[in-house]
């Protein structure tokens, strides 16, 4: 069956991951922080931030500003946000796809609210997607099957009518366990070829 709804992850597909290990390493070097200490605290609380239970400043209070620092929340927050970059060609291609197809195109992404809003606004992602099913808004994150079920409900579509792209094999597998056609995004060209088989 030809898919009627195309679901994409954002981080690792259209954009770099917003706050992954390399970004934290870069921040620790820039601000003179202990990466091991920061990473331990990050692992403890970041999931809570991504499902919208705490703000970015509350996350930073736990992870970075648990002791006096010579820099401000604003300086650190701005550095965090600046790590987001567009991946080659993807935003242009997805936005063109959205303009030239009757298929619904919806994002399913794990992201904290402030970072999510920043990335949508900065990179014009509303031109790419009809809707955003973001972990911070729905209170659950991939690989929780619930977030995929919410996305199907928002799209008013079935698993048979859907196709999903994510850069992480674990999350591809999570979608496949619900019988959604899911593929690992590796490059723009590979993803285009997969979609061309269906559209």
Secondary structure, 3 states (H helix, E strand, C coil): CCCCEEEECCECCCECCCCCHHHHHHHHHHHCCCHHHHHHHHHHHHHHHHCCCCCHHHHHHHHCCCCCCCCCHHHHHHHHHHCCCECCCHHHHHHHHHHCCCCEEEEEECCCHHHHHHHHHHCCHHHCCCEEEEHHHHCCCCCCHHHHHHHHHHHCCCHHHEEEEECCHHHHHHHHCCCCEEEECCCHHHHHHHHHCCC
